[in-house]
Amino acid sequence: MFQGWLELSRRRWVLLHRSLGRAGRRQWMCLSMKRIRIFQVIAASGAGGAEEAFATLLQGLDPARFETVVACHGQGTMIRRFRRSATHVASLNLLSLRRPSTILRLARLMRQHRADLVHTHLWTADVLGGMAARLARIPRVVSSVHGAYFLPIGVTGIRRVRRLAFSRIYRSIYLRCDRVIAVSRYVADDLATRPGVRVAHDRIRVVENGIDIDDPDRVIPTEMGSSDRWGSGSPRIAVVANFFPYKGHRYLIQAIPAVLAEFPRARFVLAGEGESRPSMTALVDQLGVDERVTFTGEISDALDLIRKSDLFVLPSVSSEGLPITLVEAMALGRPVVTTRAAGIPEIAEDGVTARVVAPRDAAALSSAIVSVLKDRHLAERLAAQARAVAHDRFSADRMVGRIEALYHELHRGAG
């Protein structure tokens, strides 16, 4: 009798499984199993690498297993994508650490949405979100670190003194995190070994950023025309990086005259915003190359601009964890010229997937750019190998899968 009951139950389960179909099964699972409630806090909502990786994570999380609420800073261009994937998005001021009311509001939201786990992104969110999680008694906290924060790059005087002081203590906020996600081995080593407060190795997990270049909602046409490709004498060189000293725009701009000596009709398209843009605009004027340089400001998405370019350049000098636009350019099959700075050598190998030169070397940058533009076979070989590496190592599924596994590990109490 008992065996007959088991057989009947098995048949009913099979019939249910078949009748629901794939979409129905997923919806049924959402209703029948308790989802882990993740409260995400990110101190940005504009265009940027960390924001892009965050949006890709939100979109990839399995809704059958996770319910996601987002608190972000401001009303930037990325907030539309956040809302598409999250059940609720709240906009707060997450850049100022002098507003205790922000911590109280975050804590109320965490309690209201009955968060099981808090995941923070970017340093001020790590501080505010971490304190709010403790106040709301959320059992698990994870922080994603996207670069080497507070390096004394491009600052002098009292600002340098303050930056050096922060360089030694900023990691203290991570001592109360159950796990710290580093986007590259470089970031993990920086967290664990830079002088000052250090994060224990056993709390750090390296999860490389993933990309989704096939997302149809990301293809937002730019105003630039199609690329002229090699042989026309008017190549387009794209740079997608917000204007901060560690991005190294100064050295690329200093390299432009030497490139124009070989390719007078070359055009440089610099996309992004930031504190150093005015001084870089002034440098372009000073060098007399303003007719060959376009500053686009912030763009909603980099993919279309990269597709319409002949070459992608990232001239960083430090701090980079794992630059998303560099990986995107590789995945799109564009040749790349970049520098041997921070975490970039973990992505690009000179002569194999890119031309990689020393940072802060304008002459080396111009020479590498010219060498790629002059040799179509070299450019195509580098691009093909870069594309294979990017698709193999930096897929969105790989990143999301590893973070989902970490969420489950912590939710089960392993933290």
N, C-alpha and C positions, 0 to 999 in steps of 0.2 A: 504493500500500500504506500509506504513511504517513498519507494523508488518510483512508483507511478506519479506521485505528487511532484517529485523532482523533475521527471520527464515533462510533465505538463507545464511546470514553471519555465523550464528551458525553452519549450516551444513558444510560449507566450513572449519571452524575451527576444527570441529570434524574429517573431512576427513584428514586434514593436520596433526592433532595430531596422528591419527592412522597410516598414511602412513610413517611418519618419524621414528617411533619406538623410544625406549628409548635413544639410542646413538644419533640418529638424532635430537631428541627434544633438547637434551643437547647442541649439536652443534648449532642448530638454535637459542637457547636462548643466546649463546655466541655472535652471530652476531646481535641479535635484541635488546639486552639490554646493557646499558653501565656498564661495569665492574668497580669495585673500584680498583684503581691501588695502590698496597701496595709496598713500598720500604723497604726491610728488611736489617738491618745492624747487623752483628754479629762478635765479635772480636775473632773468632776462626774458624777452619775448621778441626781440628783433632778430635780424639776420646775423648768423654767426655759426661757427663750427660746433660749439657745445649745444646750441639751440637746435641745430640740424640733427645731431646725434640723438638728442632728447626726443624730438618729434618722431624720428624713426623708431625709437624704443616704444613710445606710446602706441604707434600704429601697429607694431608687431606683437605686443602683449596679447595673449590668448584671452578673449573676453569670457570664455567658459571657465577660466581659472582665476582671473584677476579683475577686480573693479578698481578703476583709477580715478582719483581726484587730483586736480592740479592747482597749485598756487604759484603764480608767476609775477614778475615785475612788469608793470606798465601794460600798454596796449600796442605792442609792436606788430610787425608784419607776420610773425610766426603764430600769433595767437589763434588765427583761423584754423591752422593745422592742429594745434593743441585741442581745440574744441571739437574737432572732428573725431578725435579718438578717446577723449576723456568723458566721464559722466557729468563732471562739473568742473568749471574753470573759474578761479577767483583771481582778480588783479589787485595787487597790493604794491606798496613801496617797499621793495626788498633790497634796496641798495644802502639805505641809511641804517646804521647800527645804533642811532641815538633816539629811537622811537620805541619805547617799551610796549606801546599799544599794539605794534605790529606783532610782537611775540604773543600777546594776549589774544589777538584776533586769530592768529594761526592756530593756537592751542584750541580755541573754541571751534574752529572749522574741523580740526582733527577729531575732536570729541563728537561733533555733530555727525560726521561721516563715519564714525566708529572705525577709525583706521587701525589696521593690524600692524602696519609697518610704514615708516617714513623714509623716503629716499630724497636726498637733497643734491643739488647741482649748482656749482659756482660758489665762491667762498662766503659771500655775505648770506646766501641762502643756507649754507652749511651751519653758520653761526646761529641765525635766527630760527631756522627750521629745527636744528638740534636742540636749542633751548626750549622751543615750544613743545617739541615731542616729549621732553622730560617733564615739563609742566603738565601736559595732558596725560602723562603716564602711558605713552605708547611703548609697547614692549621691545620693539626692535627699530634701530636706526641705521641706515646705510648712507654713505656719501660718495658721490662720484667726483674725482679730481681730474680736471681736464688739462692741467699744465703745471709747470713749476712756478707757483705763485710767489710774488713779492721778491723776485730777483731785482737787484739794484741796477736795472738797465735803463739808460736814457734819462736819468735823474741826477741832479747835483745838489750841493749844499744841504740845507736842513731836510729837504725831501729825501735825499739819499740816506741820511742818518736814520730817518724814520723808517725808510724801506728796509734798511739793514736790521733794525730792531724787530720789525715785523717778520723778517725772514727767519729769525730764530724762534719766534713764539707762535706763529700763526697756526701751526699744526696741533697746538694744544686742544683745539676744538674737536679733533678727530680721536682723541684719547677715549672719549665716551661713546664712540660709534662701535657698533657690533662688527661692521666690516667697512673697509674703505676700498672703493673700486678705482684703480689707476688705469688710465686709458692706454698706457704704454709701459714698457719696462723702464724707460727713462724716468717717467713720473713715479713709478714704484720705488726706484732706487733713490730718487730725490726725497721722497717722503721718509724713507727709512735711514738715510745716511747724512743728509745735510746737517751741518752743525746747529745745535739748539735742541728744541723739543723734537723728538722723533717718534714715528709710528712703528709699532712692532710689526715685524715681517709677517707674523701669522694672522694679522688682521687685514692684510692687504691682498686683494685679488686683482690680477691683471685681466681686464676685459677690453680688447681693442674695439674702437668705434666701428660700427657697421654702416653701410650705405645702401640705399635703394634708388638706383638711377632709373628704374623702370616705373616708378610711381607716376601715373599720368597727371596727378594734380601738381606735380613739381615742375612740369614743363611750361614755364611762363615766358613767352617770347620777349626778347629784349628789342630795343630799337635799332640795334646794329644789324647791318646787312649780312648776307652770307659770306663765308670766308673765301678768299681768293685762292687759297692753297698754294703749294710750292710752285715755283717757276714763274709766277706773275711779277715778282719783284716788289710786291706790296703785302707782305705777311702781317698777320695780326697776332700780337702777343698779349695774352690776358693775365692779369694779376687779380685774384680775388682774395682780399685780406683786409680786415679793418685796420685803420691807421693808428698803430701804436708803435713805439720805438723798437720793440723786439721783433716786429714784422720785417724790418730791414728795407723799407721802401727807399730810404735814402741811397743805399748802395745800388739798387736797380736804376734809379733815376740818374745817378752818376755814370752808369754804364750806357745809357741811351745814346749819347753822342757817338761812341765808338760803333754801336750797332748801326746807327744811321749812316755812318761813313761807308758801310758795306751795303746797306739796304735803305736808301734815302726815302723810300715810300713806305717803310714799315710804320705800323701804328701800334701804340701801346694803350691798352684799355685797362684802367685801374679802378676796380669796383670796391666800395667799402666806405665806411665813415670812421671817425675817431679823432682823438685829440691832436694827432700830428698831421692831419690833412692840410691845414693852412700852411704850415712850414714846408710841406712837400710841394704844394702848389707854387709857393714862392721859389723853391729850388728849380722847378721846371721852367719858370719864367727866367730865372737867373741864367740858366744854361742855354736859353734860347731854343728850347725844343717843344714849346707849348703847342705848336701846330701839329705835332705828331703824337701828342698825349691827350687822352680823354679821361676825365674823372667822372664816373657815372654816379657817385654817391652810393647809398645802400640799394641793393637790388633784391627783389623778393626771392630769387633763386638763381644759383650760379650755373645750373646745367646748360641752359640755352646759350649763355655767353661762352662757356667753355667749348661747346659743340661748334660754335661759329668762329673759333680761333685756331690758328696754326700751331701755337705753342703756349704752354702754360708755365708761368714762372712763380716760384715762391722763394723770396730772398731772405728768409728769417735769420735772425742772429742768435736767438735763445728762446727758452721758455716753452716752445711748442711741445704739446703732449703727443697728439696724433692728429695733424691737420686734415680735416674732412675734405676741403676743396682739393688738396693734393691727391687724395685717394680717388675722389670723383674724376679728376682729370685723367688719372691712370685708367680707371674703369671705362671711361669714355673713349679710350684709345688715342689720347693726345700725347705727344711727346712732352717731356717735362724737364725743366732746368730748375734746380733747387740747391740748397746748401746743406752742409754737414753739421747741422745745428740741432741740439736737443734730441727729440725722439725721431727726427726725420730719417736718419740712417736705418731705423727699423723698418721703414717703408720703402725707401728708394736706394738702389745700389748703383754706383757710378759705372757707366758703360754697359749695364745690364738692363735696368728699368728706367734710367734717367741719366742726365748729366748732373753730377753732384759736385759742388765746388766748396771751397772754404768760405765760411761766413765773413761778412764785412770786407769783401774783396770785389770791388766794382770791375776791375780788369778781368778777373776770372769769370765773373758773370757775363760780361760782354763777349768774351772769347767763347764760352760755352753756348750762348745764344746763337752767335754767328755760325759756329760749327754745326749746330743742328739745322739751322735754316739753309745752309749751303749743301747739306748732304741728305737728300730725301731718303735714301736707303737706310742711313743711320737713324733718321727720325722714325721711319716706319718700323724698324727692328726694335727700337726702344719702346715704342708705343705698344707693339704687339705683346712684348714680354711683360710690360707694366699692366696691361689689361688682364692678362692671365693671372698675375699675382693678386691684383685687386679683387677679382671675382673669387679667387680661391680663399684668400685670407680675411677679407673685409666685408663679407656679406651681412646684410641685416639679420638674416635668420641665425647666423652664428652668434652675433652679439646678443640678440634677444634671448636665444636659448640659454646662454650662460647666465644671463641676469635672472631669467625665470628660475633656473635651478638654484641660484643663490637665494632668491625670495623664499622658495620652498624650504631650503636648508634652515634658514633663520626662523621661518614660521613654525617649523617642527621643534624649535627650541635648541638647535645645535649651536646657536650663537652664545 
